[in-house]
């Protein structure tokens, strides 16, 4: 019986990936490409997820690679990379309904401390029973240990958890532990498919009026 629903953050709770913040600022495309390469596609980005660097340290290391006239813009885009992208309202609504129906909601995310701090201050935190964010543990999902940290920290049985992530490989790792899940990539496997799959798993989401929509 599923009692706990586990959500990824990037491209699930929050729209898109960090570099997608560039879509929401007014700037010449050539400068956006520079910021994307220097800030968002930098190999050192992984050090943020591992907790080896915070945003201030990361930006100081890389700012000299930027043209002087866009340094402040690039910093703003980095530090507000979650805020610019906004929440996926479908997912927020789903979380609220699951919470109202008695499910515990957990976060399992490869992410940095700044993003965690922003989300903790948002309304979302009212519905979350536990956060497992890679930067605090020096482990990412690919290494598999982060899953065990989630289960052990919050005393969860994997077979009572259902995981929603935008990468199929992450769902497969969860299944190795006995945690079922759904790869929500928004194209091949869309939101309506997620809802149907959850219904098939006997996860109670909707009231009777809502169920008529699906």
N, CA and C atoms as a LAMMPS dump frame, in Angstrom:
ITEM: TIMESTEP
0
ITEM: NUMBER OF ATOMS
642
ITEM: BOX BOUNDS ff ff ff
-5.0000000000000000e+02 5.0000000000000000e+02
-5.0000000000000000e+02 5.0000000000000000e+02
-5.0000000000000000e+02 5.0000000000000000e+02
ITEM: ATOMS id mol type element x y z
1 1 1 N 0.845 -1.197 0
2 1 2 C 0 0 0
3 1 3 C 0.884 1.252 0
4 2 1 N 0.602 2.164 -0.921
5 2 2 C 1.383 3.392 -1.022
6 2 3 C 0.933 4.384 0.052
7 3 1 N 1.887 4.851 0.841
8 3 2 C 1.604 5.838 1.886
9 3 3 C 2.364 7.149 1.68
10 4 1 N 3.45 7.074 0.889
11 4 2 C 4.336 8.221 0.731
12 4 3 C 4.576 8.52 -0.753
13 5 1 N 4.474 9.785 -1.137
14 5 2 C 4.74 10.189 -2.511
15 5 3 C 6.005 11.04 -2.513
16 6 1 N 6.974 10.638 -3.31
17 6 2 C 8.278 11.29 -3.353
18 6 3 C 8.421 12.054 -4.672
19 7 1 N 8.775 13.334 -4.578
20 7 2 C 8.884 14.183 -5.765
21 7 3 C 10.312 14.675 -5.983
22 8 1 N 10.711 14.699 -7.245
23 8 2 C 11.899 15.427 -7.663
24 8 3 C 11.529 16.911 -7.714
25 9 1 N 12.522 17.792 -7.851
26 9 2 C 12.259 19.233 -7.926
27 9 3 C 12.352 19.758 -9.358
28 10 1 N 13.555 19.701 -9.95
29 10 2 C 13.762 20.277 -11.281
30 10 3 C 12.93 19.601 -12.354
31 11 1 N 12.184 20.386 -13.102
32 11 2 C 11.321 19.918 -14.187
33 11 3 C 10.135 19.085 -13.688
34 12 1 N 9.939 19.066 -12.386
35 12 2 C 8.76 18.419 -11.798
36 12 3 C 8.011 19.455 -10.974
37 13 1 N 8.495 19.783 -9.789
38 13 2 C 7.849 20.807 -8.966
39 13 3 C 8.092 22.191 -9.553
40 14 1 N 9.318 22.422 -9.997
41 14 2 C 9.686 23.697 -10.621
42 14 3 C 9.837 23.487 -12.123
43 15 1 N 9.385 24.422 -12.909
44 15 2 C 9.432 24.29 -14.363
45 15 3 C 10.871 24.23 -14.876
46 16 1 N 11.128 23.315 -15.785
47 16 2 C 12.384 23.257 -16.498
48 16 3 C 13.613 23.046 -15.634
49 17 1 N 14.766 23.358 -16.238
50 17 2 C 16.068 23.251 -15.605
51 17 3 C 16.598 24.645 -15.292
52 18 1 N 17.672 24.749 -14.474
53 18 2 C 18.198 26.075 -14.121
54 18 3 C 18.459 26.995 -15.306
55 19 1 N 19.015 26.472 -16.396
56 19 2 C 19.315 27.325 -17.555
57 19 3 C 18.054 27.924 -18.186
58 20 1 N 16.907 27.329 -17.909
59 20 2 C 15.652 27.848 -18.465
60 20 3 C 15.267 29.184 -17.848
61 21 1 N 15.94 29.573 -16.782
62 21 2 C 15.711 30.903 -16.202
63 21 3 C 16.026 31.995 -17.226
64 22 1 N 16.914 31.698 -18.159
65 22 2 C 17.305 32.667 -19.187
66 22 3 C 16.141 33.055 -20.096
67 23 1 N 15.135 32.208 -20.175
68 23 2 C 13.971 32.495 -21.014
69 23 3 C 13.17 33.673 -20.473
70 24 1 N 13.335 33.959 -19.216
71 24 2 C 12.48 34.94 -18.553
72 24 3 C 13.151 36.299 -18.343
73 25 1 N 14.338 36.474 -18.925
74 25 2 C 14.991 37.771 -18.812
75 25 3 C 15.153 38.409 -20.193
76 26 1 N 15.148 39.734 -20.219
77 26 2 C 15.338 40.455 -21.471
78 26 3 C 16.826 40.715 -21.672
79 27 1 N 17.386 40.058 -22.672
80 27 2 C 18.813 40.167 -22.94
81 27 3 C 19.097 39.64 -24.334
82 28 1 N 20.05 40.234 -24.995
83 28 2 C 20.446 39.788 -26.33
84 28 3 C 20.823 38.303 -26.276
85 29 1 N 20.404 37.569 -27.306
86 29 2 C 20.616 36.118 -27.325
87 29 3 C 22.09 35.734 -27.215
88 30 1 N 22.974 36.546 -27.795
89 30 2 C 24.401 36.195 -27.729
90 30 3 C 24.905 36.224 -26.289
91 31 1 N 24.351 37.136 -25.477
92 31 2 C 24.742 37.198 -24.068
93 31 3 C 24.106 36.061 -23.259
94 32 1 N 22.899 35.693 -23.641
95 32 2 C 22.262 34.548 -22.98
96 32 3 C 23.08 33.276 -23.194
97 33 1 N 23.612 33.133 -24.396
98 33 2 C 24.427 31.952 -24.694
99 33 3 C 25.687 31.921 -23.843
100 34 1 N 26.273 33.096 -23.629
101 34 2 C 27.473 33.169 -22.795
102 34 3 C 27.15 32.784 -21.363
103 35 1 N 26.058 33.317 -20.821
104 35 2 C 25.654 32.993 -19.446
105 35 3 C 25.336 31.499 -19.316
106 36 1 N 24.661 30.967 -20.321
107 36 2 C 24.314 29.545 -20.285
108 36 3 C 25.572 28.685 -20.221
109 37 1 N 26.562 29.032 -21.045
110 37 2 C 27.791 28.248 -21.09
111 37 3 C 28.624 28.407 -19.824
112 38 1 N 28.791 29.651 -19.371
113 38 2 C 29.669 29.929 -18.225
114 38 3 C 29.038 29.526 -16.894
115 39 1 N 27.748 29.778 -16.764
116 39 2 C 27.072 29.551 -15.479
117 39 3 C 26.333 28.222 -15.415
118 40 1 N 25.487 27.953 -16.387
119 40 2 C 24.574 26.81 -16.269
120 40 3 C 25.068 25.508 -16.893
121 41 1 N 26.015 25.599 -17.813
122 41 2 C 26.539 24.38 -18.432
123 41 3 C 27.993 24.149 -18.05
124 42 1 N 28.404 24.739 -16.984
125 42 2 C 29.754 24.621 -16.46
126 42 3 C 29.9 23.282 -15.722
127 43 1 N 30.969 22.533 -15.98
128 43 2 C 31.168 21.253 -15.27
129 43 3 C 31.162 21.399 -13.751
130 44 1 N 31.531 22.596 -13.259
131 44 2 C 31.546 22.816 -11.808
132 44 3 C 30.149 22.894 -11.201
133 45 1 N 29.11 22.943 -12.044
134 45 2 C 27.744 22.998 -11.52
135 45 3 C 27.471 21.826 -10.581
136 46 1 N 28.044 20.675 -10.898
137 46 2 C 27.825 19.493 -10.068
138 46 3 C 28.31 19.698 -8.636
139 47 1 N 29.29 20.597 -8.464
140 47 2 C 29.797 20.866 -7.123
141 47 3 C 28.739 21.541 -6.251
142 48 1 N 27.799 22.231 -6.89
143 48 2 C 26.67 22.808 -6.157
144 48 3 C 25.768 21.696 -5.633
145 49 1 N 25.497 20.71 -6.496
146 49 2 C 24.642 19.59 -6.1
147 49 3 C 25.285 18.725 -5.02
148 50 1 N 26.619 18.657 -5.041
149 50 2 C 27.328 17.876 -4.029
150 50 3 C 27.575 18.665 -2.746
151 51 1 N 27.21 19.952 -2.751
152 51 2 C 27.418 20.782 -1.579
153 51 3 C 28.855 21.226 -1.399
154 52 1 N 29.661 21.098 -2.436
155 52 2 C 31.069 21.497 -2.359
156 52 3 C 31.241 22.999 -2.548
157 53 1 N 30.268 23.644 -3.178
158 53 2 C 30.266 25.096 -3.378
159 53 3 C 28.867 25.627 -3.114
160 54 1 N 28.767 26.871 -2.623
161 54 2 C 27.468 27.537 -2.6
162 54 3 C 27.428 28.528 -3.76
163 55 1 N 26.319 29.209 -3.963
164 55 2 C 26.181 30.094 -5.114
165 55 3 C 27.217 31.223 -5.119
166 56 1 N 27.493 31.783 -3.945
167 56 2 C 28.462 32.871 -3.866
168 56 3 C 29.846 32.406 -4.322
169 57 1 N 30.264 31.264 -3.82
170 57 2 C 31.576 30.727 -4.187
171 57 3 C 31.621 30.371 -5.668
172 58 1 N 30.57 29.747 -6.137
173 58 2 C 30.493 29.333 -7.537
174 58 3 C 30.576 30.541 -8.474
175 59 1 N 29.859 31.603 -8.128
176 59 2 C 29.847 32.784 -8.991
177 59 3 C 31.21 33.483 -8.972
178 60 1 N 31.836 33.564 -7.82
179 60 2 C 33.148 34.214 -7.717
180 60 3 C 34.177 33.501 -8.6
181 61 1 N 34.103 32.189 -8.648
182 61 2 C 35.032 31.393 -9.445
183 61 3 C 34.857 31.661 -10.941
184 62 1 N 33.626 31.933 -11.355
185 62 2 C 33.317 31.998 -12.785
186 62 3 C 33.034 33.384 -13.355
187 63 1 N 32.902 34.381 -12.517
188 63 2 C 32.468 35.685 -13.021
189 63 3 C 33.465 36.335 -13.977
190 64 1 N 34.759 36.028 -13.834
191 64 2 C 35.768 36.634 -14.709
192 64 3 C 35.68 36.124 -16.141
193 65 1 N 34.912 35.077 -16.355
194 65 2 C 34.725 34.526 -17.704
195 65 3 C 33.603 35.255 -18.451
196 66 1 N 32.925 36.162 -17.749
197 66 2 C 31.788 36.885 -18.317
198 66 3 C 32.189 38.29 -18.764
199 67 1 N 31.592 38.804 -19.844
200 67 2 C 31.785 40.216 -20.19
201 67 3 C 31.309 41.08 -19.023
202 68 1 N 32.007 42.146 -18.756
203 68 2 C 31.716 42.98 -17.584
204 68 3 C 30.289 43.51 -17.578
205 69 1 N 29.749 43.806 -18.775
206 69 2 C 28.419 44.418 -18.84
207 69 3 C 27.274 43.463 -18.496
208 70 1 N 27.552 42.163 -18.36
209 70 2 C 26.464 41.231 -18.02
210 70 3 C 26.721 40.485 -16.707
211 71 1 N 27.751 40.894 -15.971
212 71 2 C 28.066 40.204 -14.714
213 71 3 C 26.897 40.261 -13.73
214 72 1 N 26.322 41.434 -13.54
215 72 2 C 25.212 41.579 -12.585
216 72 3 C 23.978 40.805 -13.047
217 73 1 N 23.729 40.818 -14.352
218 73 2 C 22.58 40.088 -14.906
219 73 3 C 22.768 38.587 -14.704
220 74 1 N 23.976 38.109 -14.967
221 74 2 C 24.268 36.683 -14.802
222 74 3 C 24.103 36.246 -13.348
223 75 1 N 24.563 37.094 -12.434
224 75 2 C 24.432 36.765 -11.009
225 75 3 C 22.965 36.698 -10.608
226 76 1 N 22.186 37.666 -11.059
227 76 2 C 20.754 37.693 -10.772
228 76 3 C 20.074 36.435 -11.31
229 77 1 N 20.452 36.05 -12.528
230 77 2 C 19.844 34.883 -13.16
231 77 3 C 20.193 33.601 -12.408
232 78 1 N 21.414 33.52 -11.916
233 78 2 C 21.832 32.358 -11.134
234 78 3 C 21.07 32.287 -9.816
235 79 1 N 21.1 33.373 -9.067
236 79 2 C 20.508 33.363 -7.734
237 79 3 C 18.98 33.268 -7.763
238 80 1 N 18.371 33.666 -8.867
239 80 2 C 16.917 33.591 -8.995
240 80 3 C 16.491 32.516 -9.999
241 81 1 N 17.355 31.549 -10.215
242 81 2 C 17.081 30.533 -11.239
243 81 3 C 15.823 29.716 -10.944
244 82 1 N 15.472 29.556 -9.677
245 82 2 C 14.22 28.878 -9.32
246 82 3 C 13.052 29.85 -9.408
247 83 1 N 13.245 31.032 -8.866
248 83 2 C 12.179 32.043 -8.836
249 83 3 C 11.695 32.405 -10.238
250 84 1 N 12.615 32.561 -11.182
251 84 2 C 12.235 32.904 -12.55
252 84 3 C 11.419 31.791 -13.203
253 85 1 N 11.761 30.553 -12.944
254 85 2 C 11.123 29.425 -13.621
255 85 3 C 9.714 29.147 -13.111
256 86 1 N 9.457 29.461 -11.871
257 86 2 C 8.141 29.299 -11.247
258 86 3 C 7.785 27.827 -11.043
259 87 1 N 6.674 27.623 -10.334
260 87 2 C 6.213 26.277 -10.018
261 87 3 C 5.343 25.712 -11.136
262 88 1 N 5.356 24.396 -11.275
263 88 2 C 4.391 23.694 -12.116
264 88 3 C 3.094 23.602 -11.321
265 89 1 N 2.114 24.378 -11.71
266 89 2 C 0.876 24.452 -10.923
267 89 3 C 0.144 23.115 -10.861
268 90 1 N 0.227 22.307 -11.922
269 90 2 C -0.397 20.982 -11.889
270 90 3 C 0.182 20.129 -10.773
271 91 1 N 1.487 20.204 -10.612
272 91 2 C 2.153 19.403 -9.586
273 91 3 C 1.853 19.939 -8.191
274 92 1 N 1.84 21.243 -8.042
275 92 2 C 1.507 21.824 -6.737
276 92 3 C 0.086 21.435 -6.337
277 93 1 N -0.825 21.488 -7.276
278 93 2 C -2.208 21.077 -7.006
279 93 3 C -2.271 19.603 -6.622
280 94 1 N -1.511 18.78 -7.32
281 94 2 C -1.465 17.35 -7.022
282 94 3 C -0.932 17.111 -5.609
283 95 1 N 0.125 17.802 -5.258
284 95 2 C 0.705 17.666 -3.913
285 95 3 C -0.323 18.021 -2.844
286 96 1 N -1.048 19.096 -3.061
287 96 2 C -2.06 19.514 -2.086
288 96 3 C -3.148 18.463 -1.933
289 97 1 N -3.604 17.9 -3.038
290 97 2 C -4.668 16.898 -2.982
291 97 3 C -4.186 15.621 -2.287
292 98 1 N -2.962 15.223 -2.594
293 98 2 C -2.4 14.041 -1.944
294 98 3 C -2.271 14.266 -0.436
295 99 1 N -1.799 15.428 -0.08
296 99 2 C -1.648 15.792 1.332
297 99 3 C -3.002 15.753 2.043
298 100 1 N -4.019 16.313 1.401
299 100 2 C -5.363 16.33 1.98
300 100 3 C -5.917 14.921 2.158
301 101 1 N -5.451 13.989 1.319
302 101 2 C -5.923 12.612 1.406
303 101 3 C -5.056 11.749 2.318
304 102 1 N -4.144 12.388 3.044
305 102 2 C -3.406 11.677 4.076
306 102 3 C -2.05 11.113 3.687
307 103 1 N -1.617 11.376 2.459
308 103 2 C -0.301 10.892 2.047
309 103 3 C 0.793 11.811 2.593
310 104 1 N 1.931 11.219 2.905
311 104 2 C 3.107 11.983 3.29
312 104 3 C 3.874 12.338 2.012
313 105 1 N 4.335 13.578 1.931
314 105 2 C 5.042 14.058 0.755
315 105 3 C 6.513 14.276 1.103
316 106 1 N 7.393 13.722 0.261
317 106 2 C 8.831 13.866 0.474
318 106 3 C 9.499 14.385 -0.799
319 107 1 N 10.647 15.02 -0.61
320 107 2 C 11.434 15.537 -1.725
321 107 3 C 12.735 14.755 -1.811
322 108 1 N 13.06 14.27 -3.016
323 108 2 C 14.34 13.621 -3.291
324 108 3 C 14.928 14.324 -4.505
325 109 1 N 15.985 15.107 -4.291
326 109 2 C 16.447 15.991 -5.364
327 109 3 C 17.954 16.18 -5.366
328 110 1 N 18.54 16.117 -6.567
329 110 2 C 19.912 16.58 -6.764
330 110 3 C 19.824 18.092 -6.859
331 111 1 N 20.231 18.782 -5.816
332 111 2 C 20.038 20.234 -5.818
333 111 3 C 20.972 20.92 -4.836
334 112 1 N 20.994 22.255 -4.936
335 112 2 C 21.89 23.075 -4.135
336 112 3 C 21.171 23.676 -2.926
337 113 1 N 21.961 24.227 -2.025
338 113 2 C 21.416 24.785 -0.785
339 113 3 C 20.525 25.997 -1.049
340 114 1 N 20.895 26.848 -2.016
341 114 2 C 20.107 28.039 -2.31
342 114 3 C 18.692 27.689 -2.756
343 115 1 N 18.587 26.698 -3.622
344 115 2 C 17.267 26.268 -4.09
345 115 3 C 16.448 25.71 -2.932
346 116 1 N 17.086 24.894 -2.102
347 116 2 C 16.408 24.354 -0.921
348 116 3 C 15.885 25.476 -0.027
349 117 1 N 16.721 26.474 0.245
350 117 2 C 16.31 27.579 1.115
351 117 3 C 15.125 28.345 0.535
352 118 1 N 15.132 28.537 -0.769
353 118 2 C 14.023 29.235 -1.422
354 118 3 C 12.724 28.433 -1.287
355 119 1 N 12.799 27.142 -1.559
356 119 2 C 11.603 26.303 -1.505
357 119 3 C 11.081 26.14 -0.072
358 120 1 N 11.996 26.097 0.889
359 120 2 C 11.593 25.953 2.29
360 120 3 C 10.776 27.15 2.769
361 121 1 N 11.018 28.316 2.155
362 121 2 C 10.291 29.527 2.545
363 121 3 C 8.974 29.685 1.792
364 122 1 N 8.715 28.797 0.846
365 122 2 C 7.51 28.895 0.024
366 122 3 C 6.35 28.12 0.657
367 123 1 N 5.181 28.295 0.085
368 123 2 C 3.99 27.579 0.551
369 123 3 C 4.167 26.071 0.437
370 124 1 N 4.972 25.644 -0.512
371 124 2 C 5.205 24.219 -0.732
372 124 3 C 5.616 23.505 0.551
373 125 1 N 6.43 24.161 1.352
374 125 2 C 6.962 23.528 2.558
375 125 3 C 5.877 23.098 3.538
376 126 1 N 4.714 23.725 3.466
377 126 2 C 3.608 23.361 4.363
378 126 3 C 3.158 21.92 4.159
379 127 1 N 3.448 21.368 2.975
380 127 2 C 2.948 20.034 2.626
381 127 3 C 4.031 18.954 2.67
382 128 1 N 5.264 19.353 2.966
383 128 2 C 6.378 18.42 2.882
384 128 3 C 6.729 17.83 4.241
385 129 1 N 6.785 16.503 4.301
386 129 2 C 7.144 15.818 5.551
387 129 3 C 8.65 15.65 5.694
388 130 1 N 9.382 15.715 4.589
389 130 2 C 10.831 15.564 4.678
390 130 3 C 11.53 15.907 3.381
391 131 1 N 12.714 16.498 3.509
392 131 2 C 13.535 16.896 2.365
393 131 3 C 14.812 16.072 2.336
394 132 1 N 15.138 15.513 1.189
395 132 2 C 16.408 14.814 0.997
396 132 3 C 17.079 15.455 -0.219
397 133 1 N 17.925 16.449 0.048
398 133 2 C 18.565 17.253 -0.998
399 133 3 C 20.056 16.938 -1.024
400 134 1 N 20.561 16.638 -2.195
401 134 2 C 21.92 16.111 -2.349
402 134 3 C 23.006 16.956 -1.692
403 135 1 N 22.883 18.282 -1.76
404 135 2 C 23.94 19.17 -1.257
405 135 3 C 24.23 18.976 0.228
406 136 1 N 23.259 18.479 0.983
407 136 2 C 23.455 18.289 2.42
408 136 3 C 24.127 16.961 2.755
409 137 1 N 24.21 16.076 1.762
410 137 2 C 24.736 14.742 2.025
411 137 3 C 25.954 14.379 1.18
412 138 1 N 26.304 15.228 0.201
413 138 2 C 27.443 14.93 -0.657
414 138 3 C 27.218 13.72 -1.532
415 139 1 N 25.954 13.421 -1.784
416 139 2 C 25.574 12.283 -2.636
417 139 3 C 24.498 12.736 -3.618
418 140 1 N 24.515 12.167 -4.838
419 140 2 C 23.471 12.449 -5.828
420 140 3 C 22.753 11.148 -6.183
421 141 1 N 21.615 11.278 -6.836
422 141 2 C 20.798 10.1 -7.129
423 141 3 C 21.533 9.045 -7.943
424 142 1 N 22.363 9.497 -8.86
425 142 2 C 23.086 8.558 -9.72
426 142 3 C 23.936 7.571 -8.921
427 143 1 N 24.463 8.038 -7.789
428 143 2 C 25.279 7.169 -6.944
429 143 3 C 24.482 6.202 -6.091
430 144 1 N 23.168 6.366 -6.087
431 144 2 C 22.2 5.467 -5.436
432 144 3 C 22.093 5.627 -3.915
433 145 1 N 23.151 6.101 -3.254
434 145 2 C 23.118 6.199 -1.789
435 145 3 C 22.08 7.195 -1.293
436 146 1 N 21.763 8.205 -2.125
437 146 2 C 20.822 9.233 -1.685
438 146 3 C 19.44 8.631 -1.424
439 147 1 N 19.09 7.587 -2.16
440 147 2 C 17.808 6.907 -1.941
441 147 3 C 17.782 6.267 -0.558
442 148 1 N 18.86 5.592 -0.215
443 148 2 C 18.935 4.935 1.093
444 148 3 C 18.905 5.966 2.214
445 149 1 N 19.555 7.115 1.965
446 149 2 C 19.517 8.199 2.955
447 149 3 C 18.077 8.65 3.185
448 150 1 N 17.312 8.78 2.102
449 150 2 C 15.897 9.149 2.217
450 150 3 C 15.139 8.135 3.072
451 151 1 N 15.274 6.862 2.73
452 151 2 C 14.534 5.817 3.446
453 151 3 C 14.948 5.736 4.917
454 152 1 N 16.251 5.79 5.166
455 152 2 C 16.746 5.642 6.54
456 152 3 C 16.415 6.867 7.397
457 153 1 N 16.582 8.053 6.821
458 153 2 C 16.368 9.289 7.587
459 153 3 C 14.928 9.413 8.062
460 154 1 N 13.99 9.052 7.175
461 154 2 C 12.573 9.237 7.507
462 154 3 C 11.861 7.926 7.813
463 155 1 N 12.669 6.861 7.953
464 155 2 C 12.14 5.538 8.326
465 155 3 C 10.996 5.115 7.392
466 156 1 N 11.288 5.154 6.103
467 156 2 C 10.306 4.809 5.084
468 156 3 C 10.558 3.408 4.532
469 157 1 N 9.481 2.677 4.283
470 157 2 C 9.58 1.41 3.556
471 157 3 C 9.481 1.723 2.065
472 158 1 N 10.485 1.353 1.26
473 158 2 C 10.455 1.671 -0.169
474 158 3 C 9.193 1.209 -0.878
475 159 1 N 8.668 0.06 -0.471
476 159 2 C 7.485 -0.459 -1.158
477 159 3 C 6.212 0.297 -0.786
478 160 1 N 6.319 1.245 0.154
479 160 2 C 5.192 2.11 0.507
480 160 3 C 5.354 3.511 -0.092
481 161 1 N 6.376 3.655 -0.966
482 161 2 C 6.667 4.951 -1.58
483 161 3 C 6.437 4.907 -3.089
484 162 1 N 6.063 6.056 -3.63
485 162 2 C 5.88 6.2 -5.078
486 162 3 C 6.637 7.456 -5.5
487 163 1 N 7.534 7.303 -6.483
488 163 2 C 8.493 8.341 -6.848
489 163 3 C 8.149 8.952 -8.212
490 164 1 N 8.184 10.286 -8.292
491 164 2 C 7.916 10.999 -9.543
492 164 3 C 9.154 11.819 -9.902
493 165 1 N 9.762 11.49 -11.047
494 165 2 C 11.015 12.116 -11.466
495 165 3 C 10.988 12.263 -12.987
496 166 1 N 11.738 13.245 -13.512
497 166 2 C 11.734 13.471 -14.961
498 166 3 C 12.774 12.636 -15.705
499 167 1 N 13.532 11.81 -14.982
500 167 2 C 14.532 10.963 -15.624
501 167 3 C 14.243 9.491 -15.354
502 168 1 N 14.155 8.73 -16.42
503 168 2 C 13.817 7.312 -16.298
504 168 3 C 14.854 6.547 -15.472
505 169 1 N 16.126 6.925 -15.627
506 169 2 C 17.17 6.199 -14.889
507 169 3 C 16.999 6.352 -13.383
508 170 1 N 16.472 7.507 -12.947
509 170 2 C 16.249 7.707 -11.512
510 170 3 C 15.104 6.848 -10.993
511 171 1 N 14.083 6.678 -11.826
512 171 2 C 12.975 5.787 -11.458
513 171 3 C 13.472 4.348 -11.364
514 172 1 N 14.349 3.963 -12.285
515 172 2 C 14.883 2.595 -12.28
516 172 3 C 15.698 2.318 -11.026
517 173 1 N 16.474 3.31 -10.576
518 173 2 C 17.243 3.129 -9.343
519 173 3 C 16.299 2.947 -8.161
520 174 1 N 15.232 3.749 -8.144
521 174 2 C 14.236 3.603 -7.087
522 174 3 C 13.644 2.207 -7.05
523 175 1 N 13.395 1.654 -8.228
524 175 2 C 12.811 0.311 -8.313
525 175 3 C 13.78 -0.751 -7.815
526 176 1 N 15.087 -0.491 -7.935
527 176 2 C 16.075 -1.423 -7.399
528 176 3 C 15.925 -1.556 -5.885
529 177 1 N 15.472 -0.488 -5.251
530 177 2 C 15.244 -0.505 -3.796
531 177 3 C 13.847 -1.002 -3.444
532 178 1 N 12.992 -1.135 -4.468
533 178 2 C 11.624 -1.564 -4.209
534 178 3 C 10.613 -0.437 -4.232
535 179 1 N 11.053 0.767 -4.639
536 179 2 C 10.158 1.929 -4.717
537 179 3 C 9.651 2.087 -6.143
538 180 1 N 8.354 1.984 -6.328
539 180 2 C 7.746 2.163 -7.644
540 180 3 C 7.744 3.651 -7.997
541 181 1 N 7.475 3.972 -9.269
542 181 2 C 7.452 5.38 -9.647
543 181 3 C 7.062 5.608 -11.082
544 182 1 N 7.099 6.867 -11.475
545 182 2 C 6.691 7.263 -12.817
546 182 3 C 7.667 8.297 -13.37
547 183 1 N 8.096 8.061 -14.606
548 183 2 C 8.986 8.986 -15.312
549 183 3 C 8.14 10.044 -16.026
550 184 1 N 7.98 11.193 -15.374
551 184 2 C 7.195 12.294 -15.942
552 184 3 C 8.132 13.204 -16.734
553 185 1 N 8.207 12.986 -18.05
554 185 2 C 9.093 13.813 -18.869
555 185 3 C 8.321 14.865 -19.666
556 186 1 N 7.011 14.922 -19.478
557 186 2 C 6.122 15.927 -20.06
558 186 3 C 5.896 15.768 -21.563
559 187 1 N 6.627 14.884 -22.221
560 187 2 C 6.436 14.664 -23.659
561 187 3 C 6.022 13.221 -23.921
562 188 1 N 6.956 12.289 -23.739
563 188 2 C 6.627 10.881 -23.946
564 188 3 C 5.634 10.397 -22.899
565 189 1 N 5.848 10.827 -21.671
566 189 2 C 4.988 10.395 -20.559
567 189 3 C 4.465 11.649 -19.869
568 190 1 N 3.235 12.024 -20.18
569 190 2 C 2.732 13.317 -19.731
570 190 3 C 1.957 13.238 -18.406
571 191 1 N 1.448 14.394 -18.004
572 191 2 C 0.779 14.517 -16.708
573 191 3 C -0.459 13.624 -16.597
574 192 1 N -1.258 13.568 -17.653
575 192 2 C -2.462 12.731 -17.604
576 192 3 C -2.108 11.25 -17.448
577 193 1 N -1.001 10.842 -18.061
578 193 2 C -0.54 9.46 -17.897
579 193 3 C -0.127 9.201 -16.454
580 194 1 N 0.508 10.193 -15.845
581 194 2 C 0.885 10.071 -14.43
582 194 3 C -0.342 9.839 -13.57
583 195 1 N -1.37 10.657 -13.777
584 195 2 C -2.59 10.532 -12.981
585 195 3 C -3.226 9.158 -13.165
586 196 1 N -3.266 8.681 -14.403
587 196 2 C -3.846 7.369 -14.671
588 196 3 C -3.045 6.263 -14.004
589 197 1 N -1.719 6.408 -14.068
590 197 2 C -0.856 5.401 -13.445
591 197 3 C -1.043 5.372 -11.931
592 198 1 N -1.197 6.543 -11.336
593 198 2 C -1.41 6.613 -9.898
594 198 3 C -2.752 5.995 -9.514
595 199 1 N -3.75 6.236 -10.333
596 199 2 C -5.057 5.616 -10.084
597 199 3 C -4.948 4.101 -10.166
598 200 1 N -4.151 3.613 -11.143
599 200 2 C -3.953 2.168 -11.291
600 200 3 C -3.267 1.566 -10.065
601 201 1 N -2.47 2.389 -9.407
602 201 2 C -1.762 1.936 -8.209
603 201 3 C -2.606 2.142 -6.94
604 202 1 N -3.868 2.527 -7.134
605 202 2 C -4.802 2.727 -6.015
606 202 3 C -4.401 3.895 -5.121
607 203 1 N -3.698 4.858 -5.701
608 203 2 C -3.357 6.075 -4.961
609 203 3 C -4.537 7.031 -5.065
610 204 1 N -5.082 7.409 -3.936
611 204 2 C -6.284 8.247 -3.913
612 204 3 C -5.902 9.723 -4.049
613 205 1 N -6.385 10.329 -5.135
614 205 2 C -6.048 11.727 -5.405
615 205 3 C -7.282 12.608 -5.401
616 206 1 N -8.268 12.21 -6.192
617 206 2 C -9.379 13.093 -6.499
618 206 3 C -10.633 12.786 -5.7
619 207 1 N -11.452 13.827 -5.519
620 207 2 C -12.812 13.642 -5.051
621 207 3 C -13.638 13.166 -6.245
622 208 1 N -14.903 12.863 -6.046
623 208 2 C -15.739 12.325 -7.128
624 208 3 C -15.848 13.295 -8.295
625 209 1 N -16.007 14.577 -8.015
626 209 2 C -16.138 15.566 -9.105
627 209 3 C -14.855 15.641 -9.927
628 210 1 N -13.732 15.555 -9.242
629 210 2 C -12.461 15.613 -9.955
630 210 3 C -12.248 14.372 -10.808
631 211 1 N -12.68 13.209 -10.292
632 211 2 C -12.459 11.961 -11.003
633 211 3 C -13.183 11.942 -12.347
634 212 1 N -14.243 12.695 -12.462
635 212 2 C -14.996 12.722 -13.7
636 212 3 C -14.183 13.323 -14.858
637 213 1 N -13.12 14.073 -14.51
638 213 2 C -12.283 14.687 -15.542
639 213 3 C -11.319 13.701 -16.168
640 214 1 N -11.103 12.552 -15.489
641 214 2 C -10.086 11.623 -15.937
642 214 3 C -10.674 10.236 -16.208
